[in-house]
Amino acid sequence: MAEFGLARKLAAEGLGTALLLATVVGSGIMAEQLADGNAALALLGNTLPTGAILVVIILIFGPISGAHFNPAVTIGFLVRREISIADACLYVPIQIASGLAGVLITHLMFELPVIQISETVRAGPAQMLSEGIATFGLLAAIFGTLRWRPEAVPYAVGLFITAGYWFTASTSFANPAVTIARAFTDTFSGIAPVNVPGFLVAQVLAAVVAAVFFRWLLKPAGTSDAHSSGGD
């Protein structure tokens, strides 16, 4: 990715994250409108577009920025020393701001109040555990696929999040930028702001643990920690 300057990397991260949140929130609104009160059908209508858009935006923007779209992923790569501290400190704010922009634009598309605060409670130890597992699993999908089949990363990520919507109690946010942005939509995919800090702590801790664990697990035989990224 050396041929792309920092400005273009940040633009890719911003546009990709905005598209991700527009899909998460927009598909949730559409699904709830069409499901006629069937929660399972609404969740399915929210799940499939989210998994699909992840494949698309990673294929588009991956060669430019690495297609993080997620502070937890950026933190994971920072722990692995595959992104500089300076770049990481720019990626994360761009991801958060762009995620929020994606939510606000989605409200405009559906003719809803632009500024909203979610009232959806997502609290408790089970939710925090779910977010830790979801984030660890997402990083596992990324690091493991990068090690063995890098061309398959978009599909691994999209499929993991699709599954995560259904096997985790929290519906697998697995992304601090997504979590923060979803606090500002009082629609199907929202989360009450008071519940956001717990999600963020679980996500960041899981990202660090995943980065350290998979650096060890995927290290090529005969190489030292100092020379192995686990994604070479």
C-alpha positions in Angstrom: 0.0 0.0 0.0 3.1 2.3 -0.2 1.8 3.9 -3.4 -1.2 5.5 -1.5 -0.5 8.6 0.6 -1.9 9.1 4.1 -4.7 11.4 2.8 -6.1 8.8 0.5 -5.8 6.1 3.2 -7.9 8.3 5.5 -10.4 9.1 2.8 -10.8 5.3 2.2 -11.2 4.6 5.9 -13.8 7.4 6.2 -15.9 6.5 3.2 -15.8 2.8 4.0 -16.9 3.3 7.6 -19.7 5.7 6.6 -21.0 3.1 4.1 -20.8 0.4 6.8 -22.9 2.4 9.2 -25.3 3.5 6.5 -25.9 -0.1 5.8 -26.2 -1.3 9.4 -28.6 1.4 10.3 -30.5 1.7 7.0 -31.1 -2.0 6.7 -32.3 -2.1 10.3 -34.8 0.6 9.6 -36.0 -1.0 6.4 -36.1 -4.5 8.0 -38.2 -3.2 10.9 -40.6 -1.5 8.6 -41.1 -4.5 6.5 -41.0 -7.3 9.1 -44.5 -6.5 10.5 -43.3 -7.1 14.1 -41.4 -10.3 13.4 -38.1 -9.7 15.3 -36.3 -12.7 13.8 -37.2 -11.5 10.2 -36.1 -8.0 11.1 -32.8 -9.2 12.4 -32.2 -11.3 9.3 -33.0 -8.3 7.2 -30.3 -6.4 9.1 -27.8 -9.2 9.1 -27.5 -10.0 5.4 -26.9 -6.5 4.1 -24.2 -5.9 6.8 -22.3 -9.0 5.9 -22.6 -8.2 2.2 -21.4 -4.6 2.5 -18.4 -5.7 4.5 -17.2 -7.8 1.6 -17.8 -5.0 -0.9 -16.0 -2.2 1.0 -13.1 -4.4 2.0 -12.6 -5.4 -1.7 -12.8 -1.7 -2.7 -10.7 0.0 0.0 -8.5 -2.8 1.2 -5.7 -2.1 -1.2 -5.7 1.5 -0.2 -6.0 1.7 3.6 -6.1 -1.9 4.7 -9.9 -1.6 5.1 -10.0 -1.4 8.9 -13.2 0.6 9.3 -12.9 -0.4 13.0 -10.8 1.0 15.8 -10.5 -2.5 17.3 -8.9 -3.7 14.1 -6.6 -0.7 14.0 -5.6 -1.4 17.6 -5.0 -5.0 16.7 -2.6 -4.1 13.9 -1.0 -1.5 16.2 -0.2 -4.3 18.7 1.2 -6.3 15.9 3.3 -3.3 14.8 1.8 -3.3 11.4 0.6 0.3 11.6 2.4 3.2 13.1 1.2 5.0 16.2 0.8 8.2 14.2 -1.3 6.6 11.5 -3.4 4.7 14.1 -4.1 8.0 15.9 -5.5 9.4 12.7 -7.4 6.2 11.6 -9.5 6.0 14.8 -10.9 9.5 14.8 -11.7 9.3 11.1 -13.5 6.0 11.7 -15.6 7.3 14.6 -16.5 10.6 12.8 -17.3 8.9 9.5 -19.5 6.3 11.3 -21.5 9.0 12.9 -21.8 10.8 9.5 -23.1 7.6 8.0 -25.8 7.3 10.6 -26.9 11.0 10.2 -27.1 10.6 6.4 -29.2 7.4 6.8 -31.7 9.3 8.9 -32.0 11.8 6.1 -32.6 9.0 3.5 -35.4 7.7 5.6 -36.9 11.1 6.4 -36.3 10.6 10.1 -35.0 13.2 12.7 -31.3 13.7 11.9 -30.2 13.9 15.6 -31.4 11.0 17.7 -30.3 9.4 21.0 -31.0 5.7 21.3 -33.1 4.3 24.1 -32.3 0.7 23.4 -30.8 -0.9 26.5 -28.0 -3.4 25.8 -26.5 -4.1 29.2 -25.3 -6.8 31.5 -22.4 -9.3 31.8 -23.7 -11.4 29.0 -23.7 -8.5 26.6 -20.1 -7.6 27.5 -19.0 -11.2 27.2 -20.7 -11.4 23.8 -18.8 -8.3 22.6 -15.5 -9.7 23.8 -16.1 -12.9 21.9 -17.4 -11.2 18.8 -14.4 -8.9 18.6 -11.9 -11.7 19.3 -13.6 -13.8 16.6 -13.5 -10.9 14.1 -9.8 -10.4 14.7 -9.2 -14.2 14.5 -10.9 -14.1 11.1 -8.7 -11.3 9.9 -5.4 -12.5 11.2 -5.9 -16.1 10.4 -7.1 -15.4 6.9 -4.3 -12.9 6.3 -1.8 -15.6 7.3 -3.1 -18.4 5.0 -5.5 -16.9 2.4 -5.2 -13.1 2.3 -7.4 -12.8 -0.8 -10.2 -14.3 1.2 -10.2 -11.7 4.0 -13.3 -9.8 2.7 -15.4 -13.0 2.7 -14.1 -14.2 6.0 -15.0 -10.9 7.7 -18.4 -10.7 6.0 -19.3 -14.2 6.9 -18.1 -13.9 10.5 -20.2 -10.8 11.2 -23.2 -12.4 9.5 -22.8 -15.4 11.9 -22.1 -13.1 14.8 -25.4 -11.3 14.5 -27.0 -14.6 15.4 -24.7 -16.5 17.8 -23.9 -13.6 20.2 -26.3 -12.1 22.6 -25.2 -8.6 21.6 -25.7 -9.2 17.8 -21.9 -8.7 17.4 -21.1 -5.0 17.2 -17.4 -5.9 17.4 -16.4 -2.3 16.5 -16.1 0.8 18.7 -16.9 3.2 15.8 -20.1 1.3 15.1 -21.0 1.2 18.8 -20.5 4.9 19.2 -22.4 5.8 16.0 -25.3 3.5 16.9 -25.8 5.4 20.1 -27.1 8.3 17.9 -29.9 6.4 16.2 -33.1 5.5 18.0 -33.9 2.8 15.5 -33.7 -1.0 15.3 -29.9 -1.0 15.5 -29.5 1.6 18.3 -27.7 1.3 21.7 -28.3 3.5 24.7 -25.3 5.8 25.3 -25.1 4.6 28.9 -24.3 1.1 27.6 -21.6 2.2 25.2 -18.6 2.3 27.6 -19.0 -1.3 28.6 -19.1 -2.4 24.9 -16.0 -0.3 24.2 -14.0 -1.8 27.0 -14.9 -5.4 26.0 -14.0 -4.7 22.3 -10.7 -3.0 23.0 -9.6 -5.7 25.5 -10.6 -8.5 23.1 -8.7 -6.8 20.3 -5.5 -6.6 22.3 -5.8 -10.2 23.5 -6.5 -11.4 19.9 -3.6 -9.6 18.5 -1.2 -11.1 21.1 -2.6 -14.6 20.9 -2.7 -14.8 17.1 0.8 -13.3 16.8 2.0 -16.3 18.8 -0.3 -18.9 17.2 0.5 -18.0 13.6 4.2 -17.3 14.0 6.1 -19.3 11.4 8.3 -22.0 12.9 11.9 -21.0 13.6 11.2 -17.2 13.7 11.4 -15.0 16.8 8.7 -12.7 18.0 10.7 -9.7 17.0 10.7 -10.8 13.4 7.3 -12.3 13.0 4.1 -10.4 12.3 1.9 -13.5 12.0 0.5 -12.0 8.8 3.5 -12.3 6.5 
